[in-house]
Amino acid sequence: METLIKELKEKIIDALNLEEMTPDDIKDDEPLFGSGLGLDSIDALELIVLIEKNYGIKLANPAEGKAIFQSVKTIAEYVSQHRTK
């Protein structure tokens, strides 16, 4: 799981152009939206594309995205259970 978490952090930094950040700057349980990293709805769409493209996961219900994208750890848990790539 640690490898997947580090990989996700790197992909998030790259996809969202967070060039000033390193994977170590993002805490595993840190909220991605609001008070944490401060991501917005456009970033959420980028994250959806990221997991579809890299892990073959399609979100059938956009409402479940709120739970999945709470933190890098919650994304990693979802990806590890549902990935097709």
KASULLIN-V70364 format. One record per backbone hydrogen bond with DSSP energy under -1.0 kcal/mol. NH is the residue of the N-H (numbers start at 1). CO is the residue of the C=O. If there is no record, write none. Layout:
NH/CO  NH/CO
This chain:
5/1  6/2  7/3  8/4  9/5  10/6  11/7  12/8  13/9  14/10  15/11  16/12  17/14  18/13  19/17  21/18  25/22  26/23  30/27  32/70  37/31  39/32  44/40  45/41  46/42  47/43  48/44  49/45  50/46  51/47  52/48  53/49  54/50  55/51  56/52  57/51  64/61  65/62  68/64  69/65  70/67  73/28  75/71  76/72  77/73  78/74  79/75  80/76  81/77  82/78  83/79  84/55  85/55
